Amino acid sequence: MFVTAPTGAGKSLIFQIPAIYLAERFKLLTIVVSPLIALMNDHVINLGLKNFDGVETINSETPPNNRACRH
């Protein structure tokens, strides 16, 4: 799928709604790849404010010791 839309058109929902559904319904992990660190951080903050647990971001600003897989 390819989507192009202006800023503020709700493109983020394309990632968030399926991820939330899969996590809540089937306890599945969803990985979203985005080139924009600010957008990733914004998603993590906003989903955290909505009480979604387990939302994380890993990017070039993440220290190497925090990139390790956590169990």
Backbone as a chain_set.jsonl record, in Angstrom:
{"seq": "MFVTAPTGAGKSLIFQIPAIYLAERFKLLTIVVSPLIALMNDHVINLGLKNFDGVETINSETPPNNRACRH", "coords": {"N": [[0.844, -1.16, 0.0], [0.526, 2.248, -0.698], [0.484, 5.459, 0.528], [-0.162, 8.836, 0.204], [-0.454, 11.908, 1.702], [-1.404, 15.126, 2.996], [0.249, 16.859, 5.749], [-1.168, 16.32, 8.923], [-3.378, 14.931, 8.095], [-4.108, 12.537, 9.168], [-2.576, 10.254, 8.76], [-1.082, 8.785, 10.579], [-2.876, 7.221, 11.963], [-3.224, 5.037, 10.345], [-1.166, 3.363, 11.042], [-1.441, 3.144, 13.822], [-4.073, 2.225, 14.58], [-4.367, -0.52, 13.534], [-2.207, -1.658, 14.983], [-2.923, -1.303, 17.677], [-5.309, -2.786, 17.74], [-4.38, -5.422, 17.071], [-2.642, -5.867, 19.229], [-4.347, -5.74, 21.478], [-6.39, -7.594, 20.904], [-5.137, -10.023, 20.063], [-2.761, -10.152, 21.421], [-0.412, -9.483, 20.016], [2.716, -8.349, 18.689], [3.509, -5.301, 17.141], [5.479, -3.743, 14.748], [6.449, -0.635, 13.71], [7.925, 1.11, 11.152], [9.513, 4.117, 10.758], [10.853, 7.042, 9.253], [11.082, 9.361, 10.703], [12.148, 10.706, 13.591], [11.017, 12.511, 15.42], [8.293, 12.132, 14.935], [7.985, 9.448, 15.699], [8.575, 9.673, 18.456], [6.489, 11.367, 19.232], [4.265, 9.708, 18.784], [4.726, 7.682, 20.692], [4.587, 9.16, 23.092], [1.91, 10.174, 22.966], [0.36, 7.788, 22.819], [1.084, 6.687, 25.243], [-0.075, 8.548, 26.99], [-2.661, 7.82, 26.621], [-2.84, 5.549, 28.038], [-1.761, 3.156, 26.949], [0.119, 0.333, 27.263], [3.547, -0.748, 26.957], [4.471, 0.584, 24.707], [7.06, 1.593, 22.731], [10.03, 3.226, 21.445], [12.711, 2.897, 19.196], [15.57, 4.336, 18.023], [18.117, 6.269, 16.291], [18.909, 7.918, 18.33], [18.638, 6.47, 20.611], [20.34, 5.056, 23.289], [22.933, 2.54, 22.93], [22.878, 0.447, 24.912], [20.222, 0.449, 25.637], [18.952, -0.552, 23.466], [18.911, -3.246, 23.417], [17.215, -6.387, 23.434], [14.447, -6.728, 25.527], [13.127, -8.752, 28.086]], "CA": [[0.0, 0.0, 0.0], [1.218, 3.532, -0.725], [-0.429, 6.55, 0.865], [0.412, 10.173, 0.29], [-1.481, 12.825, 2.198], [-0.767, 16.269, 3.649], [0.431, 16.837, 7.198], [-2.399, 16.505, 9.675], [-4.501, 14.236, 7.45], [-4.44, 11.313, 9.897], [-1.812, 9.09, 8.282], [-0.606, 8.009, 11.722], [-3.912, 6.254, 12.336], [-3.026, 3.839, 9.526], [-0.271, 2.509, 11.815], [-1.853, 2.978, 15.209], [-5.294, 1.425, 14.77], [-4.091, -1.962, 13.441], [-1.302, -2.07, 16.061], [-3.713, -1.386, 18.905], [-6.231, -3.914, 17.589], [-3.636, -6.68, 17.158], [-2.112, -6.014, 20.581], [-5.424, -6.003, 22.431], [-7.176, -8.781, 20.558], [-4.347, -11.237, 19.911], [-1.49, -10.013, 22.152], [0.651, -9.509, 19.021], [3.63, -7.227, 18.597], [3.526, -4.6, 15.86], [6.637, -2.881, 14.57], [6.219, 0.395, 12.708], [9.182, 1.729, 10.741], [9.3, 5.496, 10.33], [12.125, 7.77, 9.17], [11.006, 10.612, 11.446], [12.298, 10.486, 15.025], [10.035, 13.333, 16.128], [6.986, 11.487, 14.803], [8.006, 8.262, 16.561], [8.48, 10.122, 19.848], [5.142, 11.89, 19.414], [3.359, 8.557, 18.899], [4.958, 7.023, 21.983], [4.045, 10.034, 24.138], [0.445, 10.235, 22.894], [-0.219, 6.5, 23.185], [1.291, 6.562, 26.685], [-1.096, 9.367, 27.648], [-3.928, 7.103, 26.5], [-2.677, 4.346, 28.871], [-1.35, 1.961, 26.226], [1.374, -0.162, 27.821], [4.468, -1.434, 26.068], [4.779, 1.359, 23.517], [8.47, 1.992, 22.805], [10.677, 3.632, 20.211], [14.152, 2.679, 19.078], [16.076, 5.115, 16.902], [19.542, 6.576, 16.393], [19.151, 8.625, 19.587], [18.53, 5.501, 21.695], [21.654, 4.52, 23.664], [23.078, 1.125, 22.561], [22.474, -0.488, 25.976], [18.752, 0.419, 25.694], [18.444, -1.178, 22.245], [18.904, -4.708, 23.603], [15.901, -7.003, 23.615], [14.052, -6.848, 26.937], [12.13, -9.815, 28.309]], "C": [[0.896, 1.231, 0.0], [0.198, 4.62, -0.461], [0.361, 7.851, 0.874], [-0.718, 11.121, 0.677], [-0.767, 13.977, 2.904], [-0.624, 16.065, 5.157], [-0.892, 17.106, 7.891], [-3.603, 15.788, 9.102], [-4.845, 12.91, 8.136], [-3.699, 10.078, 9.435], [-1.362, 8.2, 9.433], [-1.617, 6.956, 12.168], [-3.785, 4.957, 11.549], [-2.114, 2.853, 10.25], [-0.85, 2.165, 13.174], [-3.065, 2.071, 15.392], [-5.035, -0.073, 14.61], [-3.186, -2.463, 14.567], [-2.056, -2.237, 17.374], [-4.652, -2.584, 18.855], [-5.497, -5.243, 17.772], [-3.092, -6.925, 18.556], [-3.212, -6.394, 21.568], [-6.15, -7.311, 22.146], [-6.365, -10.073, 20.595], [-3.022, -11.222, 20.661], [-0.293, -10.092, 21.208], [1.469, -8.225, 19.061], [3.532, -6.617, 17.211], [4.739, -3.691, 15.838], [6.325, -1.919, 13.426], [7.566, 1.052, 12.417], [8.87, 3.109, 10.186], [10.642, 6.203, 10.266], [12.163, 9.025, 10.043], [11.04, 10.371, 12.952], [11.253, 11.28, 15.797], [8.646, 12.71, 16.069], [6.904, 10.238, 15.679], [7.826, 8.662, 18.026], [7.09, 10.65, 20.16], [4.133, 10.76, 19.586], [3.495, 7.892, 20.252], [4.359, 7.855, 23.117], [2.523, 10.01, 24.134], [-0.215, 8.906, 23.247], [-0.029, 6.232, 24.675], [0.267, 7.359, 27.473], [-2.469, 8.707, 27.598], [-3.869, 5.745, 27.193], [-2.441, 3.064, 28.085], [0.019, 1.557, 26.752], [2.233, -0.78, 26.736], [4.789, -0.696, 24.789], [6.199, 1.898, 23.68], [8.925, 2.515, 21.454], [12.163, 3.307, 20.303], [14.598, 3.45, 17.844], [17.542, 5.446, 17.143], [19.896, 7.339, 17.662], [19.075, 7.699, 20.803], [19.914, 4.958, 22.031], [21.745, 3.021, 23.362], [22.623, 0.141, 23.646], [20.951, -0.537, 26.144], [18.129, -0.234, 24.457], [18.33, -2.684, 22.382], [17.474, -5.183, 23.841], [15.626, -7.177, 25.095], [12.986, -7.915, 27.08], [11.442, -9.599, 29.62]], "O": [[1.938, 1.229, 0.655], [-0.828, 4.701, -1.137], [1.426, 7.941, 1.485], [-1.785, 11.132, 0.064], [0.364, 13.812, 3.362], [-1.286, 15.215, 5.754], [-1.643, 18.0, 7.502], [-4.727, 15.998, 9.558], [-5.784, 12.231, 7.719], [-4.146, 8.96, 9.691], [-1.272, 6.982, 9.274], [-1.234, 5.911, 12.694], [-4.192, 3.898, 12.026], [-2.265, 1.642, 10.093], [-0.758, 1.024, 13.625], [-3.068, 1.228, 16.289], [-5.447, -0.845, 15.476], [-3.376, -3.576, 15.057], [-1.844, -3.211, 18.097], [-4.77, -3.318, 19.837], [-5.942, -6.095, 18.541], [-3.077, -8.064, 19.024], [-3.018, -7.277, 22.403], [-6.484, -8.05, 23.072], [-6.837, -11.095, 21.093], [-2.241, -12.167, 20.556], [0.727, -10.693, 21.548], [0.97, -7.159, 19.423], [3.479, -7.338, 16.214], [4.996, -2.958, 16.793], [5.981, -2.337, 12.32], [8.26, 1.494, 13.333], [8.068, 3.255, 9.264], [11.49, 5.991, 11.133], [13.198, 9.689, 10.107], [10.065, 9.884, 13.524], [10.661, 10.757, 16.742], [7.903, 12.756, 17.05], [5.886, 9.993, 16.325], [7.025, 8.066, 18.747], [6.567, 10.403, 21.247], [3.246, 10.841, 20.436], [2.494, 7.571, 20.893], [3.697, 7.312, 24.002], [1.906, 9.843, 25.186], [-1.251, 8.897, 23.912], [-0.887, 5.616, 25.306], [-0.21, 6.902, 28.512], [-3.335, 8.994, 28.425], [-4.729, 4.892, 26.975], [-2.876, 1.994, 28.508], [0.968, 2.339, 26.696], [1.727, -1.272, 25.727], [5.334, -1.295, 23.862], [6.499, 2.581, 24.66], [8.277, 2.272, 20.436], [12.78, 3.432, 21.361], [14.071, 3.245, 16.75], [18.142, 4.952, 18.098], [21.068, 7.401, 18.034], [19.415, 8.112, 21.911], [20.6, 4.447, 21.146], [20.759, 2.301, 23.516], [22.041, -0.895, 23.326], [20.438, -1.483, 26.742], [16.917, -0.443, 24.408], [17.71, -3.334, 21.54], [16.642, -4.456, 24.383], [16.458, -7.705, 25.833], [12.048, -7.974, 26.285], [10.569, -10.381, 29.996]]}, "num_chains": 1, "name": "protein.A"}
